[in-house]
Amino acid sequence: MADNLAKVFVYGTLKRGQPNHHWLSDTANGYQKFLGIAQTSKSFPLVVASRYNIPYLLDKEGSGNRVEGEVYEVDEQMLSRLDVLEDHPKYYTRRVEEVQLENDSTALKVWIYLFPKFKPELLGIEKPMLTSYNNNNLPENLKYVIRSERIEQNYFGDVMST
Ligand code: PCA
């Protein structure tokens, strides 16, 4: 593979069995290879928020939990496709953080999509901070709504501070 390869850690809808995994598995988007399950070295709040029940890793280091996710090796084309999905850098911000692979606890520096511009309400007591996201196990009222089923596209005000 002549192309530059990068590592990305996904913790939300991009994981296997989750609603946006097809972005990663679609070979038209580029190359990807699963490297393993990992945990963030630092803790961050992982919450489900907005009227469409989107998972966000809030950029508030030290709160929440060490979060579980999956590490993939990707090429530049795939990474730029994921940037489109996550609307980096306007919405999520892609940044390098350290994670530890589950099997051999190797520390890796990986790309991760954090959510920096969050409303303080997202840290409210009524919002559980998850350790691992799984849309299939969430109650009906917290299930992810895919883009094609969204009525109102302009929902950023639910979650982003201005
Ligand atoms: N997709 C990205 C960020 C949040 C989301 O739903 C991910 O799975 O890591």
Backbone and ligand atoms as CSV (ligand in chain L), in Angstrom:
chain,resi,resn,atom,element,x,y,z
A,1,MET,N,N,0.864,-1.204,0.000
A,1,MET,CA,C,0.000,0.000,0.000
A,1,MET,C,C,0.896,1.248,0.000
A,2,ALA,N,N,0.895,1.937,-1.125
A,2,ALA,CA,C,1.795,3.079,-1.272
A,2,ALA,C,C,1.304,4.297,-0.515
A,3,ASP,N,N,0.013,4.347,-0.302
A,3,ASP,CA,C,-0.612,5.515,0.320
A,3,ASP,C,C,-0.206,5.640,1.788
A,4,ASN,N,N,-0.260,6.850,2.306
A,4,ASN,CA,C,-0.012,7.059,3.730
A,4,ASN,C,C,-1.144,6.475,4.551
A,5,LEU,N,N,-0.794,5.701,5.546
A,5,LEU,CA,C,-1.818,5.089,6.385
A,5,LEU,C,C,-1.878,5.800,7.731
A,6,ALA,N,N,-3.086,5.833,8.289
A,6,ALA,CA,C,-3.304,6.473,9.582
A,6,ALA,C,C,-4.109,5.515,10.449
A,7,LYS,N,N,-4.124,5.776,11.746
A,7,LYS,CA,C,-4.943,4.974,12.643
A,7,LYS,C,C,-6.055,5.850,13.197
A,8,VAL,N,N,-7.268,5.315,13.198
A,8,VAL,CA,C,-8.403,6.059,13.743
A,8,VAL,C,C,-9.116,5.183,14.767
A,9,PHE,N,N,-9.503,5.807,15.871
A,9,PHE,CA,C,-10.238,5.126,16.939
A,9,PHE,C,C,-11.687,5.583,16.841
A,10,VAL,N,N,-12.623,4.648,16.694
A,10,VAL,CA,C,-14.040,5.011,16.623
A,10,VAL,C,C,-14.764,4.447,17.839
A,11,TYR,N,N,-15.662,5.255,18.390
A,11,TYR,CA,C,-16.301,4.894,19.671
A,11,TYR,C,C,-17.818,4.919,19.569
A,12,GLY,N,N,-18.336,5.335,18.413
A,12,GLY,CA,C,-19.782,5.560,18.313
A,12,GLY,C,C,-20.397,4.778,17.173
A,13,THR,N,N,-21.087,5.521,16.306
A,13,THR,CA,C,-21.867,4.882,15.239
A,13,THR,C,C,-20.995,4.257,14.150
A,14,LEU,N,N,-19.690,4.506,14.183
A,14,LEU,CA,C,-18.809,3.906,13.171
A,14,LEU,C,C,-18.341,2.504,13.541
A,15,LYS,N,N,-18.596,2.068,14.762
A,15,LYS,CA,C,-18.137,0.743,15.179
A,15,LYS,C,C,-18.898,-0.357,14.431
A,16,ARG,N,N,-18.366,-1.541,14.478
A,16,ARG,CA,C,-19.040,-2.695,13.864
A,16,ARG,C,C,-20.406,-2.897,14.510
A,17,GLY,N,N,-21.405,-3.180,13.679
A,17,GLY,CA,C,-22.750,-3.408,14.189
A,17,GLY,C,C,-23.509,-2.137,14.517
A,18,GLN,N,N,-22.896,-0.965,14.255
A,18,GLN,CA,C,-23.534,0.318,14.565
A,18,GLN,C,C,-23.945,1.022,13.265
A,19,PRO,N,N,-24.853,2.023,13.384
A,19,PRO,CA,C,-25.540,2.527,12.175
A,19,PRO,C,C,-24.676,3.174,11.089
A,20,ASN,N,N,-23.461,3.629,11.387
A,20,ASN,CA,C,-22.642,4.240,10.334
A,20,ASN,C,C,-21.431,3.393,9.950
A,21,HIS,N,N,-21.408,2.157,10.389
A,21,HIS,CA,C,-20.226,1.329,10.074
A,21,HIS,C,C,-20.029,1.155,8.568
A,22,HIS,N,N,-21.118,1.230,7.806
A,22,HIS,CA,C,-21.004,1.064,6.346
A,22,HIS,C,C,-20.077,2.098,5.713
A,23,TRP,N,N,-19.881,3.249,6.366
A,23,TRP,CA,C,-18.920,4.238,5.839
A,23,TRP,C,C,-17.521,3.650,5.817
A,24,LEU,N,N,-17.192,2.876,6.853
A,24,LEU,CA,C,-15.869,2.253,6.945
A,24,LEU,C,C,-15.772,1.000,6.071
A,25,SER,N,N,-16.841,0.241,6.009
A,25,SER,CA,C,-16.747,-1.045,5.312
A,25,SER,C,C,-16.908,-0.905,3.803
A,26,ASP,N,N,-17.404,0.229,3.337
A,26,ASP,CA,C,-17.592,0.442,1.903
A,26,ASP,C,C,-16.226,0.689,1.235
A,27,THR,N,N,-15.792,-0.245,0.410
A,27,THR,CA,C,-14.462,-0.132,-0.205
A,27,THR,C,C,-14.366,1.062,-1.159
A,28,ALA,N,N,-15.519,1.579,-1.599
A,28,ALA,CA,C,-15.498,2.782,-2.446
A,28,ALA,C,C,-14.978,4.000,-1.666
A,29,ASN,N,N,-15.037,3.933,-0.344
A,29,ASN,CA,C,-14.543,5.038,0.489
A,29,ASN,C,C,-13.047,4.950,0.752
A,30,GLY,N,N,-12.432,3.831,0.378
A,30,GLY,CA,C,-10.994,3.676,0.599
A,30,GLY,C,C,-10.676,2.405,1.351
A,31,TYR,N,N,-9.444,2.394,1.865
A,31,TYR,CA,C,-8.933,1.193,2.545
A,31,TYR,C,C,-9.142,1.299,4.042
A,32,GLN,N,N,-9.487,0.168,4.670
A,32,GLN,CA,C,-9.517,0.079,6.128
A,32,GLN,C,C,-9.175,-1.327,6.567
A,33,LYS,N,N,-8.563,-1.394,7.741
A,33,LYS,CA,C,-8.276,-2.708,8.347
A,33,LYS,C,C,-8.478,-2.594,9.849
A,34,PHE,N,N,-9.258,-3.513,10.402
A,34,PHE,CA,C,-9.520,-3.524,11.851
A,34,PHE,C,C,-8.256,-3.957,12.584
A,35,LEU,N,N,-7.839,-3.164,13.585
A,35,LEU,CA,C,-6.621,-3.521,14.336
A,35,LEU,C,C,-6.932,-4.056,15.728
A,36,GLY,N,N,-8.098,-3.713,16.265
A,36,GLY,CA,C,-8.450,-4.253,17.579
A,36,GLY,C,C,-9.331,-3.336,18.390
A,37,ILE,N,N,-9.796,-3.879,19.503
A,37,ILE,CA,C,-10.578,-3.117,20.479
A,37,ILE,C,C,-9.588,-2.363,21.357
A,38,ALA,N,N,-9.931,-1.146,21.718
A,38,ALA,CA,C,-9.026,-0.345,22.550
A,38,ALA,C,C,-9.820,0.526,23.509
A,39,GLN,N,N,-9.090,1.086,24.454
A,39,GLN,CA,C,-9.664,2.004,25.446
A,39,GLN,C,C,-8.854,3.284,25.433
A,40,THR,N,N,-9.530,4.407,25.564
A,40,THR,CA,C,-8.791,5.664,25.646
A,40,THR,C,C,-7.934,5.655,26.922
A,41,SER,N,N,-6.735,6.199,26.850
A,41,SER,CA,C,-5.871,6.254,28.039
A,41,SER,C,C,-6.418,7.244,29.053
A,42,LYS,N,N,-7.005,8.333,28.560
A,42,LYS,CA,C,-7.631,9.323,29.447
A,42,LYS,C,C,-9.135,9.081,29.481
A,43,SER,N,N,-9.780,9.626,30.487
A,43,SER,CA,C,-11.239,9.530,30.515
A,43,SER,C,C,-11.852,10.770,29.873
A,44,PHE,N,N,-12.984,10.553,29.226
A,44,PHE,CA,C,-13.777,11.616,28.598
A,44,PHE,C,C,-15.250,11.266,28.789
A,45,PRO,N,N,-16.149,12.271,28.842
A,45,PRO,CA,C,-17.583,11.965,28.893
A,45,PRO,C,C,-18.094,11.527,27.518
A,46,LEU,N,N,-18.720,10.364,27.480
A,46,LEU,CA,C,-19.388,9.873,26.263
A,46,LEU,C,C,-20.884,9.915,26.537
A,47,VAL,N,N,-21.589,10.788,25.802
A,47,VAL,CA,C,-23.024,10.963,26.040
A,47,VAL,C,C,-23.798,10.840,24.730
A,48,VAL,N,N,-25.068,10.503,24.861
A,48,VAL,CA,C,-25.982,10.490,23.717
A,48,VAL,C,C,-26.830,11.750,23.842
A,49,ALA,N,N,-26.818,12.582,22.797
A,49,ALA,CA,C,-27.515,13.859,22.908
A,49,ALA,C,C,-28.056,14.325,21.563
A,50,SER,N,N,-28.797,15.397,21.588
A,50,SER,CA,C,-29.528,16.022,20.484
A,50,SER,C,C,-30.831,15.267,20.251
A,51,ARG,N,N,-31.746,15.891,19.516
A,51,ARG,CA,C,-33.045,15.252,19.246
A,51,ARG,C,C,-32.874,13.972,18.427
A,52,TYR,N,N,-31.672,13.774,17.845
A,52,TYR,CA,C,-31.450,12.581,17.027
A,52,TYR,C,C,-30.566,11.529,17.704
A,53,ASN,N,N,-30.297,11.749,18.985
A,53,ASN,CA,C,-29.605,10.720,19.792
A,53,ASN,C,C,-28.258,10.315,19.207
A,54,ILE,N,N,-27.420,11.315,19.061
A,54,ILE,CA,C,-26.093,11.113,18.479
A,54,ILE,C,C,-25.076,10.941,19.614
A,55,PRO,N,N,-24.133,10.001,19.480
A,55,PRO,CA,C,-23.103,9.872,20.515
A,55,PRO,C,C,-21.998,10.925,20.338
A,56,TYR,N,N,-21.633,11.544,21.427
A,56,TYR,CA,C,-20.577,12.562,21.418
A,56,TYR,C,C,-19.552,12.252,22.496
A,57,LEU,N,N,-18.292,12.308,22.142
A,57,LEU,CA,C,-17.225,12.256,23.130
A,57,LEU,C,C,-16.836,13.696,23.420
A,58,LEU,N,N,-17.221,14.161,24.599
A,58,LEU,CA,C,-17.033,15.571,24.929
A,58,LEU,C,C,-15.566,15.831,25.265
A,59,ASP,N,N,-15.081,16.952,24.765
A,59,ASP,CA,C,-13.674,17.291,24.975
A,59,ASP,C,C,-13.514,17.877,26.376
A,60,LYS,N,N,-13.645,17.018,27.362
A,60,LYS,CA,C,-13.455,17.419,28.760
A,60,LYS,C,C,-12.701,16.284,29.461
A,61,GLU,N,N,-11.407,16.316,29.230
A,61,GLU,CA,C,-10.515,15.300,29.765
A,61,GLU,C,C,-10.635,15.187,31.280
A,62,GLY,N,N,-10.656,13.964,31.775
A,62,GLY,CA,C,-10.703,13.761,33.227
A,62,GLY,C,C,-12.105,13.513,33.746
A,63,SER,N,N,-13.144,13.844,32.944
A,63,SER,CA,C,-14.528,13.523,33.328
A,63,SER,C,C,-14.928,12.242,32.614
A,64,GLY,N,N,-15.971,11.611,33.141
A,64,GLY,CA,C,-16.475,10.409,32.473
A,64,GLY,C,C,-15.572,9.214,32.700
A,65,ASN,N,N,-15.433,8.423,31.642
A,65,ASN,CA,C,-14.734,7.138,31.757
A,65,ASN,C,C,-13.684,6.995,30.669
A,66,ARG,N,N,-12.808,6.033,30.885
A,66,ARG,CA,C,-11.983,5.576,29.756
A,66,ARG,C,C,-12.954,4.841,28.838
A,67,VAL,N,N,-12.981,5.239,27.591
A,67,VAL,CA,C,-14.037,4.803,26.670
A,67,VAL,C,C,-13.518,3.714,25.742
A,68,GLU,N,N,-14.389,2.741,25.494
A,68,GLU,CA,C,-14.015,1.638,24.615
A,68,GLU,C,C,-14.368,1.945,23.163
A,69,GLY,N,N,-13.525,1.497,22.262
A,69,GLY,CA,C,-13.791,1.685,20.845
A,69,GLY,C,C,-12.970,0.713,20.014
A,70,GLU,N,N,-12.931,0.972,18.714
A,70,GLU,CA,C,-12.229,0.098,17.776
A,70,GLU,C,C,-11.198,0.915,17.011
A,71,VAL,N,N,-10.025,0.319,16.821
A,71,VAL,CA,C,-8.967,1.001,16.062
A,71,VAL,C,C,-8.904,0.411,14.654
A,72,TYR,N,N,-8.870,1.296,13.684
A,72,TYR,CA,C,-8.743,0.904,12.278
A,72,TYR,C,C,-7.542,1.605,11.664
A,73,GLU,N,N,-6.887,0.872,10.785
A,73,GLU,CA,C,-5.887,1.478,9.917
A,73,GLU,C,C,-6.626,1.915,8.667
A,74,VAL,N,N,-6.440,3.146,8.260
A,74,VAL,CA,C,-7.170,3.676,7.094
A,74,VAL,C,C,-6.216,4.443,6.176
A,75,ASP,N,N,-6.601,4.552,4.917
A,75,ASP,CA,C,-5.806,5.392,4.014
A,75,ASP,C,C,-6.367,6.818,4.016
A,76,GLU,N,N,-5.677,7.694,3.279
A,76,GLU,CA,C,-6.062,9.115,3.295
A,76,GLU,C,C,-7.468,9.332,2.750
A,77,GLN,N,N,-7.834,8.547,1.764
A,77,GLN,CA,C,-9.165,8.703,1.169
A,77,GLN,C,C,-10.244,8.365,2.202
A,78,MET,N,N,-10.062,7.266,2.929
A,78,MET,CA,C,-11.042,6.889,3.948
A,78,MET,C,C,-11.116,7.961,5.043
A,79,LEU,N,N,-9.951,8.437,5.483
A,79,LEU,CA,C,-9.950,9.449,6.547
A,79,LEU,C,C,-10.696,10.705,6.086
A,80,SER,N,N,-10.520,11.087,4.835
A,80,SER,CA,C,-11.223,12.288,4.371
A,80,SER,C,C,-12.724,12.026,4.236
A,81,ARG,N,N,-13.121,10.805,3.954
A,81,ARG,CA,C,-14.559,10.467,3.924
A,81,ARG,C,C,-15.155,10.541,5.334
A,82,LEU,N,N,-14.398,10.045,6.312
A,82,LEU,CA,C,-14.884,10.110,7.698
A,82,LEU,C,C,-14.985,11.566,8.157
A,83,ASP,N,N,-14.053,12.404,7.690
A,83,ASP,CA,C,-14.118,13.836,8.019
A,83,ASP,C,C,-15.405,14.461,7.476
A,84,VAL,N,N,-15.848,13.994,6.320
A,84,VAL,CA,C,-17.105,14.502,5.749
A,84,VAL,C,C,-18.270,14.080,6.630
A,85,LEU,N,N,-18.306,12.814,7.008
A,85,LEU,CA,C,-19.386,12.315,7.863
A,85,LEU,C,C,-19.439,13.090,9.178
A,86,GLU,N,N,-18.300,13.292,9.795
A,86,GLU,CA,C,-18.255,13.943,11.114
A,86,GLU,C,C,-18.206,15.466,11.011
A,87,ASP,N,N,-18.148,15.984,9.781
A,87,ASP,CA,C,-18.087,17.417,9.520
A,87,ASP,C,C,-16.938,18.077,10.297
A,88,HIS,N,N,-15.811,17.413,10.293
A,88,HIS,CA,C,-14.582,17.962,10.874
A,88,HIS,C,C,-14.094,19.104,9.993
A,89,PRO,N,N,-13.687,20.243,10.510
A,89,PRO,CA,C,-13.544,20.587,11.931
A,89,PRO,C,C,-14.682,21.449,12.488
A,90,LYS,N,N,-15.781,21.567,11.739
A,90,LYS,CA,C,-16.849,22.475,12.180
A,90,LYS,C,C,-17.657,21.899,13.334
A,91,TYR,N,N,-17.803,20.601,13.348
A,91,TYR,CA,C,-18.733,19.926,14.254
A,91,TYR,C,C,-17.899,19.082,15.211
A,92,TYR,N,N,-17.558,17.870,14.848
A,92,TYR,CA,C,-16.553,17.107,15.593
A,92,TYR,C,C,-15.174,17.621,15.169
A,93,THR,N,N,-14.198,17.442,16.054
A,93,THR,CA,C,-12.817,17.793,15.725
A,93,THR,C,C,-11.971,16.530,15.780
A,94,ARG,N,N,-11.254,16.278,14.729
A,94,ARG,CA,C,-10.373,15.099,14.715
A,94,ARG,C,C,-9.021,15.471,15.305
A,95,ARG,N,N,-8.613,14.705,16.302
A,95,ARG,CA,C,-7.400,15.040,17.045
A,95,ARG,C,C,-6.669,13.760,17.420
A,96,VAL,N,N,-5.382,13.860,17.700
A,96,VAL,CA,C,-4.618,12.676,18.118
A,96,VAL,C,C,-4.730,12.506,19.622
A,97,GLU,N,N,-5.077,11.279,20.035
A,97,GLU,CA,C,-5.091,10.921,21.460
A,97,GLU,C,C,-4.457,9.546,21.604
A,98,GLU,N,N,-4.191,9.169,22.847
A,98,GLU,CA,C,-3.598,7.853,23.091
A,98,GLU,C,C,-4.666,6.857,23.516
A,99,VAL,N,N,-4.603,5.668,22.948
A,99,VAL,CA,C,-5.491,4.568,23.368
A,99,VAL,C,C,-4.625,3.344,23.652
A,100,GLN,N,N,-5.215,2.398,24.366
A,100,GLN,CA,C,-4.505,1.154,24.653
A,100,GLN,C,C,-5.253,-0.026,24.083
A,101,LEU,N,N,-4.570,-0.798,23.271
A,101,LEU,CA,C,-5.184,-1.994,22.690
A,101,LEU,C,C,-5.486,-2.993,23.802
A,102,GLU,N,N,-6.659,-3.619,23.698
A,102,GLU,CA,C,-7.149,-4.494,24.753
A,102,GLU,C,C,-6.259,-5.729,24.968
A,103,ASN,N,N,-5.822,-6.322,23.885
A,103,ASN,CA,C,-5.134,-7.611,24.020
A,103,ASN,C,C,-3.736,-7.527,24.615
A,104,ASP,N,N,-2.962,-6.564,24.125
A,104,ASP,CA,C,-1.569,-6.520,24.602
A,104,ASP,C,C,-1.239,-5.192,25.297
A,105,SER,N,N,-2.267,-4.389,25.549
A,105,SER,CA,C,-2.141,-3.060,26.174
A,105,SER,C,C,-1.053,-2.179,25.543
A,106,THR,N,N,-0.821,-2.367,24.254
A,106,THR,CA,C,0.058,-1.462,23.513
A,106,THR,C,C,-0.572,-0.079,23.463
A,107,ALA,N,N,0.197,0.952,23.745
A,107,ALA,CA,C,-0.302,2.324,23.622
A,107,ALA,C,C,-0.113,2.789,22.188
A,108,LEU,N,N,-1.177,3.341,21.625
A,108,LEU,CA,C,-1.143,3.829,20.250
A,108,LEU,C,C,-1.610,5.267,20.206
A,109,LYS,N,N,-0.998,6.048,19.325
A,109,LYS,CA,C,-1.502,7.397,19.052
A,109,LYS,C,C,-2.430,7.280,17.845
A,110,VAL,N,N,-3.650,7.720,18.033
A,110,VAL,CA,C,-4.669,7.520,17.001
A,110,VAL,C,C,-5.490,8.797,16.800
A,111,TRP,N,N,-6.124,8.896,15.645
A,111,TRP,CA,C,-7.093,9.965,15.423
A,111,TRP,C,C,-8.388,9.609,16.137
A,112,ILE,N,N,-9.062,10.612,16.650
A,112,ILE,CA,C,-10.322,10.401,17.356
A,112,ILE,C,C,-11.180,11.654,17.137
A,113,TYR,N,N,-12.486,11.451,16.988
A,113,TYR,CA,C,-13.391,12.594,16.762
A,113,TYR,C,C,-13.997,13.025,18.092
A,114,LEU,N,N,-13.490,14.127,18.598
A,114,LEU,CA,C,-14.010,14.694,19.851
A,114,LEU,C,C,-14.997,15.806,19.538
A,115,PHE,N,N,-15.811,16.127,20.526
A,115,PHE,CA,C,-16.804,17.193,20.358
A,115,PHE,C,C,-16.458,18.310,21.342
A,116,PRO,N,N,-15.819,19.374,20.848
A,116,PRO,CA,C,-15.329,20.416,21.750
A,116,PRO,C,C,-16.345,21.504,22.092
A,117,LYS,N,N,-17.248,21.819,21.162
A,117,LYS,CA,C,-18.083,23.029,21.344
A,117,LYS,C,C,-19.424,22.682,21.984
A,118,PHE,N,N,-19.400,21.836,22.993
A,118,PHE,CA,C,-20.656,21.327,23.558
A,118,PHE,C,C,-21.294,22.310,24.544
A,119,LYS,N,N,-22.618,22.253,24.599
A,119,LYS,CA,C,-23.367,23.030,25.594
A,119,LYS,C,C,-23.139,22.423,26.969
A,120,PRO,N,N,-23.017,23.258,28.002
A,120,PRO,CA,C,-22.766,22.724,29.343
A,120,PRO,C,C,-23.830,21.724,29.799
A,121,GLU,N,N,-25.065,21.861,29.267
A,121,GLU,CA,C,-26.154,20.936,29.643
A,121,GLU,C,C,-25.809,19.469,29.338
A,122,LEU,N,N,-24.916,19.270,28.382
A,122,LEU,CA,C,-24.575,17.891,28.032
A,122,LEU,C,C,-23.831,17.171,29.152
A,123,LEU,N,N,-23.342,17.957,30.108
A,123,LEU,CA,C,-22.682,17.358,31.267
A,123,LEU,C,C,-23.630,17.256,32.460
A,124,GLY,N,N,-24.923,17.486,32.197
A,124,GLY,CA,C,-25.921,17.465,33.276
A,124,GLY,C,C,-26.052,16.092,33.908
A,125,ILE,N,N,-26.539,16.095,35.122
A,125,ILE,CA,C,-26.620,14.887,35.940
A,125,ILE,C,C,-27.522,13.817,35.299
A,126,GLU,N,N,-28.513,14.272,34.512
A,126,GLU,CA,C,-29.474,13.324,33.918
A,126,GLU,C,C,-28.918,12.624,32.678
A,127,LYS,N,N,-27.718,13.045,32.241
A,127,LYS,CA,C,-27.111,12.410,31.053
A,127,LYS,C,C,-26.091,11.371,31.500
A,128,PRO,N,N,-26.384,10.091,31.329
A,128,PRO,CA,C,-25.401,9.083,31.737
A,128,PRO,C,C,-24.125,9.189,30.894
A,129,MET,N,N,-22.989,9.024,31.541
A,129,MET,CA,C,-21.712,8.975,30.818
A,129,MET,C,C,-21.376,7.517,30.571
A,130,LEU,N,N,-21.363,7.152,29.297
A,130,LEU,CA,C,-21.194,5.748,28.920
A,130,LEU,C,C,-19.713,5.359,28.911
A,131,THR,N,N,-19.491,4.055,29.001
A,131,THR,CA,C,-18.142,3.508,28.858
A,131,THR,C,C,-17.966,2.959,27.456
A,132,SER,N,N,-19.081,2.469,26.918
A,132,SER,CA,C,-19.054,1.858,25.598
A,132,SER,C,C,-20.411,2.118,24.952
A,133,TYR,N,N,-20.388,2.580,23.691
A,133,TYR,CA,C,-21.633,2.886,22.994
A,133,TYR,C,C,-22.148,1.656,22.257
A,134,ASN,N,N,-23.414,1.338,22.445
A,134,ASN,CA,C,-24.048,0.296,21.633
A,134,ASN,C,C,-25.505,0.681,21.405
A,135,ASN,N,N,-25.771,1.156,20.186
A,135,ASN,CA,C,-27.123,1.614,19.852
A,135,ASN,C,C,-28.168,0.512,20.017
A,136,ASN,N,N,-27.752,-0.732,19.811
A,136,ASN,CA,C,-28.692,-1.854,19.886
A,136,ASN,C,C,-29.202,-2.088,21.307
A,137,ASN,N,N,-28.435,-1.660,22.307
A,137,ASN,CA,C,-28.843,-1.867,23.701
A,137,ASN,C,C,-29.482,-0.638,24.335
A,138,LEU,N,N,-29.587,0.447,23.583
A,138,LEU,CA,C,-30.157,1.665,24.165
A,138,LEU,C,C,-31.678,1.579,24.164
A,139,PRO,N,N,-32.317,2.242,25.134
A,139,PRO,CA,C,-33.779,2.270,25.124
A,139,PRO,C,C,-34.298,3.006,23.887
A,140,GLU,N,N,-35.528,2.730,23.514
A,140,GLU,CA,C,-36.152,3.259,22.295
A,140,GLU,C,C,-35.981,4.782,22.180
A,141,ASN,N,N,-36.141,5.488,23.287
A,141,ASN,CA,C,-36.084,6.957,23.246
A,141,ASN,C,C,-34.662,7.494,23.059
A,142,LEU,N,N,-33.660,6.617,23.057
A,142,LEU,CA,C,-32.272,7.066,22.849
A,142,LEU,C,C,-31.642,6.449,21.601
A,143,LYS,N,N,-32.462,5.838,20.763
A,143,LYS,CA,C,-31.913,5.206,19.554
A,143,LYS,C,C,-31.541,6.254,18.506
A,144,TYR,N,N,-30.415,6.038,17.864
A,144,TYR,CA,C,-29.858,6.911,16.837
A,144,TYR,C,C,-30.830,7.059,15.668
A,145,VAL,N,N,-30.970,8.285,15.205
A,145,VAL,CA,C,-31.810,8.535,14.031
A,145,VAL,C,C,-30.880,8.811,12.844
A,146,ILE,N,N,-30.945,7.972,11.816
A,146,ILE,CA,C,-30.060,8.149,10.663
A,146,ILE,C,C,-30.457,9.396,9.885
A,147,ARG,N,N,-29.492,9.931,9.128
A,147,ARG,CA,C,-29.694,11.227,8.462
A,147,ARG,C,C,-30.939,11.263,7.590
A,148,SER,N,N,-31.159,10.179,6.858
A,148,SER,CA,C,-32.283,10.175,5.910
A,148,SER,C,C,-33.632,10.208,6.620
A,149,GLU,N,N,-33.635,9.911,7.933
A,149,GLU,CA,C,-34.899,9.935,8.683
A,149,GLU,C,C,-35.061,11.210,9.506
A,150,ARG,N,N,-34.110,12.142,9.361
A,150,ARG,CA,C,-34.201,13.371,10.160
A,150,ARG,C,C,-35.093,14.379,9.460
A,151,ILE,N,N,-35.990,14.972,10.214
A,151,ILE,CA,C,-36.934,15.927,9.641
A,151,ILE,C,C,-36.273,17.306,9.612
A,152,GLU,N,N,-35.638,17.640,10.711
A,152,GLU,CA,C,-35.035,18.956,10.885
A,152,GLU,C,C,-33.523,18.785,10.789
A,153,GLN,N,N,-32.900,19.334,9.750
A,153,GLN,CA,C,-31.451,19.155,9.612
A,153,GLN,C,C,-30.678,20.074,10.559
A,154,ASN,N,N,-31.324,21.131,10.964
A,154,ASN,CA,C,-30.637,22.136,11.768
A,154,ASN,C,C,-30.842,21.890,13.260
A,155,TYR,N,N,-30.102,20.921,13.777
A,155,TYR,CA,C,-30.266,20.537,15.182
A,155,TYR,C,C,-29.041,20.903,16.010
A,156,PHE,N,N,-28.070,21.605,15.415
A,156,PHE,CA,C,-26.813,21.872,16.117
A,156,PHE,C,C,-27.034,22.639,17.421
A,157,GLY,N,N,-28.094,23.473,17.428
A,157,GLY,CA,C,-28.401,24.249,18.623
A,157,GLY,C,C,-28.746,23.393,19.837
A,158,ASP,N,N,-29.112,22.128,19.604
A,158,ASP,CA,C,-29.392,21.208,20.717
A,158,ASP,C,C,-28.136,20.931,21.534
A,159,VAL,N,N,-27.005,20.932,20.838
A,159,VAL,CA,C,-25.779,20.409,21.456
A,159,VAL,C,C,-24.578,21.358,21.439
A,160,MET,N,N,-24.599,22.329,20.514
A,160,MET,CA,C,-23.415,23.191,20.372
A,160,MET,C,C,-23.665,24.541,21.003
A,161,SER,N,N,-22.636,25.041,21.681
A,161,SER,CA,C,-22.745,26.390,22.224
A,161,SER,C,C,-22.293,27.370,21.148
A,162,THR,N,N,-22.879,28.538,21.160
A,162,THR,CA,C,-22.564,29.489,20.071
A,162,THR,C,C,-21.571,30.551,20.528
L,1,PCA,N1,N,-19.114,8.521,14.874
L,1,PCA,C1,C,-17.759,8.718,15.275
L,1,PCA,C2,C,-17.833,9.845,16.250
L,1,PCA,C3,C,-19.208,9.775,16.797
L,1,PCA,C4,C,-19.935,8.920,15.870
L,1,PCA,O1,O,-21.073,8.555,15.954
L,1,PCA,C5,C,-17.238,7.458,15.907
L,1,PCA,O2,O,-17.911,6.424,15.862
L,1,PCA,O3,O,-16.137,7.485,16.478
